[in-house]
Amino acid sequence: MRPFLFAPALVITLVVSLALVSACAPGGDGPALSADLAALESDNPVRALPGRMVGHDLSLSETTTPPDPQRARLGRWLYFDGRLSADGSISCATCHIPEHGFSEPTPVSTGIGGQLGARKSPSFLNAAFAFYPETFWDGRAAGLEEQAKGPIENPIEMGETHGAVVARIAASPTYAHFFEQAFGDPAVDIDRIALAIADYERTRVSGNSAYDRFKEYDEEEDGPLAAPILTPLQERGHDLFFGDALCATCHVGNHFTDSKFHNLGVGWDAENETMADPGRFEVTGVDADRGAFKTPGLREVTRRAPYMHDGSLATLRDVMDHYVKGGEENPWLSPKMEILDLTEADIDALVAFMQALEGEGFMDTAPGLLPE
């Protein structure tokens, strides 16, 4: 029998016994701090990394940069902490919202002071398994750590300096305790903050979807099914996705992304004969990269409307309509974009198949307590 037909339960463990918290508190700050640490430990315990989930070839511990459970626990607090922004109003979770697949339900992000950004926040689900580490729509960050630093100093997003954030977090004796647990000493710097957030983000894995179970099911080994895993409409969408609809040209592998950059004809300004957003070109300076954006993974895609880098397509049907017509013609349009011979019924089936990519294991809510 193949192991892990269903995702293993997440094992939750406390690394530090509550009875020993007082002895571990930096500076010996007494019973009040010990009580705070105990409450924080109980509210946000260290979580052991899960085993391999259905739909993934590796477990998190087998990836190139496996997250450390202690750092991930610290990163969870930092991820939801508004003190990373200048006025305390914006956290990472403001734009990367768990119930929206760690994206957002608006066309573009809203940052500090109600300022609107130019792009929609991309999801980082399953980033631990990415083919290539570059993040953001244009790939300007070399990895999750660099990505975590960027929004902090962006004047539209969080509007704060790294130095001010470090000073604010370092002033917390409770944070100091958990930095010591995660890194071996209580020192706080921007690299440690970014690494902790990145490790938390690496633990956000979606798997065990209906599609995953359909793909891994073997009647000879697993026995007969009481009911089909996919509906007939989803099976039709599956065949189209990997066939005539050409979706798997870019949405490849277990994570449904090639992690590359393509101009799909989104945002073409016909009047001025240019792309409204230069995309990857701003990073590389290569003319062929104008209007090219990173292929998003499709797990939990149903949670992430509206779609595309600018949130310009309201529904998955709108996305499919865009692909059917081959995108908006422009000088940099990807050669992978083709006019598709698909019917409305075909589009129904494709949308149904994408619903079969809804999985489990990724969801989270904000901690009840934050270090003070």
C-alpha positions in Angstrom: 0.0 0.0 0.0 1.2 3.5 -0.7 1.6 5.5 2.5 -0.5 8.6 3.4 -3.6 8.2 1.3 -4.9 10.9 3.7 -2.9 13.7 5.1 -1.5 12.9 8.6 -2.9 14.9 11.5 -0.8 17.9 12.5 1.1 17.0 15.6 1.1 19.8 18.2 3.8 19.9 20.9 5.0 22.3 23.5 8.8 22.7 23.4 9.1 24.3 26.7 7.3 23.0 29.7 5.1 25.6 31.3 6.6 24.7 34.6 10.0 25.8 33.4 9.0 29.0 31.6 10.1 31.2 34.5 13.6 29.8 34.5 13.8 30.4 30.7 12.6 34.1 30.8 15.4 36.5 29.8 16.6 38.7 32.5 14.5 36.9 35.2 11.7 39.4 35.0 9.6 37.6 37.5 6.1 36.0 37.8 4.3 38.6 35.6 6.5 37.8 32.6 6.4 34.1 33.3 2.6 34.2 33.3 2.7 36.1 30.0 5.1 33.5 28.5 3.0 30.6 29.7 -0.1 32.1 28.1 1.7 32.8 24.8 3.1 29.2 24.8 -0.4 27.8 25.3 -2.0 30.0 22.7 0.6 29.5 20.0 2.5 26.2 20.7 5.3 24.9 18.5 3.9 22.7 15.8 5.8 19.7 14.5 6.1 19.6 10.7 3.5 17.4 9.1 4.5 14.4 7.0 3.9 14.2 3.3 0.5 15.4 2.3 -1.4 13.7 -0.5 -0.6 15.7 -3.6 3.0 16.4 -2.8 6.1 14.3 -3.5 8.0 15.5 -0.4 7.3 16.4 3.2 8.3 19.9 4.4 11.3 18.3 6.2 12.6 17.0 2.9 12.5 20.3 1.0 15.6 22.3 0.1 15.0 24.9 2.9 12.8 23.1 5.5 11.1 25.4 8.0 12.2 25.3 11.6 9.2 24.7 13.9 10.6 27.2 16.5 11.1 29.9 13.9 7.8 29.2 12.3 6.0 29.7 15.6 7.8 33.0 16.1 7.0 33.9 12.5 3.3 33.3 13.0 3.3 36.1 15.7 5.3 38.4 13.5 3.1 37.7 10.5 0.0 38.8 12.3 1.6 41.7 14.2 0.7 45.2 13.0 3.8 46.6 14.7 5.7 45.8 11.6 4.0 48.9 10.0 4.6 52.6 10.8 1.2 53.2 12.5 0.4 49.6 13.6 -2.5 49.2 11.2 -1.0 46.9 8.6 0.4 43.4 9.1 1.4 40.8 6.6 -2.0 39.2 7.1 -3.8 42.4 6.1 -3.1 41.6 2.4 -2.3 37.9 2.6 -5.4 36.7 4.2 -5.7 33.0 5.2 -9.4 32.5 4.2 -8.6 34.0 0.8 -5.8 31.5 0.1 -3.3 34.0 1.6 -4.2 36.5 -1.1 -7.0 39.1 -0.9 -10.5 39.7 -2.2 -9.7 43.1 -3.8 -8.1 44.0 -7.2 -5.1 45.7 -5.5 -3.8 46.0 -2.0 -4.6 48.8 0.4 -1.6 49.9 2.5 -0.9 52.4 5.2 -3.1 55.4 5.3 -5.6 53.8 2.9 -3.1 54.1 0.0 -3.8 51.7 -3.0 -1.1 49.7 -4.5 -0.8 48.8 -8.2 -1.1 45.0 -7.9 -3.0 42.3 -6.1 -1.2 40.5 -3.3 -0.1 37.1 -4.7 -0.5 33.9 -2.7 2.5 32.1 -1.2 0.8 28.8 -0.7 3.1 25.8 -1.3 6.0 28.2 -1.8 8.2 25.7 0.1 8.0 23.4 -3.0 8.5 26.1 -5.7 10.6 25.2 -8.7 12.3 28.6 -8.6 12.6 30.8 -5.4 11.8 34.2 -6.9 8.7 35.9 -5.4 6.4 38.8 -6.1 4.5 39.0 -9.4 7.7 40.3 -11.1 10.1 38.1 -9.3 12.1 40.9 -7.8 12.7 39.1 -4.5 15.2 36.2 -4.5 13.1 34.3 -1.9 10.6 34.4 0.9 13.1 36.1 3.2 13.7 39.0 0.8 10.0 39.2 0.1 9.2 39.6 3.8 11.5 42.6 4.0 10.1 44.4 1.0 6.7 45.5 2.1 7.9 46.9 5.4 9.9 49.7 3.8 7.5 50.3 0.9 5.9 53.7 1.6 2.5 52.6 0.2 2.4 49.2 2.0 3.7 49.3 5.6 5.7 52.5 5.4 8.3 51.7 8.1 12.1 51.4 8.2 13.7 48.1 9.0 15.6 49.8 11.9 12.4 51.0 13.5 10.7 47.6 13.3 13.7 45.9 14.8 13.8 48.4 17.7 10.1 48.0 18.3 10.3 44.2 18.4 13.5 44.1 20.4 11.9 46.3 23.1 9.6 43.4 23.9 10.9 41.0 26.6 8.5 38.4 25.5 9.6 38.5 21.9 13.2 38.4 23.2 12.4 35.1 24.9 11.0 33.5 21.7 13.8 34.9 19.6 16.2 33.1 22.0 14.3 29.9 21.6 14.3 30.2 17.8 17.8 31.4 17.2 19.8 30.6 20.4 20.1 34.1 21.7 17.6 37.0 22.1 19.1 39.3 19.5 16.6 40.8 17.0 17.5 42.0 13.5 15.7 42.3 10.3 17.2 39.1 8.8 15.9 37.1 11.8 12.5 38.7 11.5 12.3 37.9 7.8 13.5 34.3 8.3 10.9 33.6 10.9 8.1 35.0 8.8 9.4 33.1 5.8 9.5 29.8 7.8 5.9 30.4 8.9 4.9 31.0 5.3 6.6 27.7 4.2 4.3 25.8 6.6 1.2 27.0 4.6 0.7 23.9 2.5 -2.5 23.0 0.7 -2.9 19.3 -0.2 -5.3 16.3 0.0 -7.7 17.9 -2.5 -10.2 15.8 -4.4 -7.9 16.0 -7.4 -5.0 14.7 -5.3 -7.0 11.8 -4.1 -8.2 11.1 -7.6 -4.6 11.2 -8.9 -3.2 8.8 -6.2 -6.2 6.4 -6.1 -5.4 2.9 -7.2 -8.3 0.5 -7.2 -6.1 -2.5 -7.0 -4.3 -1.2 -4.0 -7.0 0.9 -2.3 -10.1 -1.1 -3.0 -13.4 0.0 -4.7 -14.8 3.4 -4.0 -18.2 4.0 -2.5 -18.6 7.1 -4.6 -16.5 8.8 -7.3 -13.8 11.2 -6.1 -14.4 13.7 -8.9 -17.8 14.5 -10.3 -18.3 13.7 -14.0 -18.0 17.4 -14.8 -14.7 17.7 -12.9 -13.3 14.7 -14.7 -14.2 16.3 -18.0 -12.5 19.5 -16.8 -9.5 17.4 -15.7 -9.2 16.0 -19.3 -9.5 19.5 -20.8 -7.0 21.0 -18.4 -4.3 18.6 -19.3 -5.4 18.4 -22.9 -7.1 20.8 -25.4 -7.4 23.7 -23.0 -3.6 23.9 -22.7 -3.7 25.0 -19.1 -0.9 22.6 -18.2 1.4 24.4 -20.6 2.2 26.8 -17.7 0.3 25.4 -14.7 2.5 22.3 -14.3 3.3 19.8 -11.7 1.9 19.2 -8.3 1.8 22.9 -7.6 0.3 24.0 -10.9 2.9 26.6 -11.8 6.1 26.6 -13.8 7.3 29.6 -11.6 8.1 31.4 -14.8 7.0 34.8 -16.2 4.7 35.2 -19.2 2.9 38.1 -20.9 -0.8 36.9 -21.1 -2.1 40.1 -22.7 -3.5 41.4 -19.4 -3.3 45.2 -19.1 -2.6 46.1 -22.7 -3.1 49.8 -23.3 -4.0 49.9 -27.0 -4.3 53.7 -27.1 -0.7 54.2 -26.0 0.5 50.9 -27.4 2.2 49.8 -24.2 1.6 47.6 -21.2 -0.1 49.4 -18.3 2.3 47.6 -16.0 5.8 46.6 -17.3 6.0 43.6 -15.0 9.1 41.5 -15.2 10.8 44.1 -17.4 11.3 46.4 -14.4 13.5 43.7 -12.9 15.5 42.4 -15.9 15.5 45.3 -18.3 14.9 42.7 -21.1 12.4 44.0 -23.6 10.8 40.5 -24.1 9.8 40.6 -20.4 7.4 43.6 -20.8 4.1 42.8 -19.3 5.3 39.4 -18.1 4.2 38.1 -14.6 4.8 35.0 -12.6 2.5 32.0 -13.2 0.4 31.6 -10.0 -0.2 28.2 -8.5 -3.8 27.1 -8.7 -4.3 25.4 -5.4 -7.1 27.2 -3.5 -7.6 29.4 -6.6 -11.3 29.5 -6.0 -10.7 31.6 -2.8 -8.6 34.2 -4.6 -11.0 36.2 -6.8 -10.5 38.6 -8.5 -7.7 37.3 -10.7 -4.5 38.3 -12.4 -1.8 40.6 -11.2 -4.1 43.6 -11.4 -7.3 41.9 -10.2 -8.9 42.9 -13.5 -10.8 39.6 -14.0 -13.6 39.1 -11.6 -14.2 35.3 -11.9 -12.6 32.1 -13.1 -15.1 32.2 -16.0 -13.7 35.6 -16.9 -10.2 34.2 -16.8 -11.2 31.3 -19.1 -12.8 33.8 -21.5 -9.6 35.7 -21.6 -7.6 32.5 -22.5 -10.2 31.4 -25.0 -9.7 34.5 -27.1 -5.9 34.1 -26.8 -5.4 37.2 -24.5 -5.0 40.8 -25.7 -2.7 41.0 -28.7 0.5 42.9 -28.0 4.1 42.9 -29.2 5.3 40.9 -26.2 2.4 38.3 -26.0 3.6 34.9 -24.9 3.8 32.4 -27.8 2.1 30.0 -25.4 -1.1 32.0 -25.7 -3.4 30.5 -28.4 -7.0 31.0 -29.4 -8.8 28.0 -27.9 -11.8 26.1 -29.4 -13.7 25.7 -26.2 -17.5 25.8 -25.6 -19.3 27.2 -22.6 -19.8 23.7 -21.4 -16.1 23.2 -21.6 -15.5 26.3 -19.5 -18.0 25.0 -16.9 -16.0 21.8 -16.7 -12.7 23.6 -16.3 -14.1 25.8 -13.5 -15.5 22.7 -11.8 -12.1 21.0 -12.0 -10.4 24.0 -10.4 -12.9 23.6 -7.5 -11.4 20.1 -7.1 -8.1 21.8 -6.2 -9.5 23.0 -2.9 -7.6 21.2 -0.2 -6.6 21.3 3.5 -3.7 21.9 5.8 -3.1 25.6 4.9 -5.8 27.4 6.9 -4.9 29.5 9.9 -6.3 32.3 12.1 -4.6 35.1 13.9 -3.1 34.1 17.3 -5.3 35.1 20.2 -2.3 36.8 21.9 0.8 38.6 20.7 4.0 39.2 22.6 3.9 42.6 24.4 
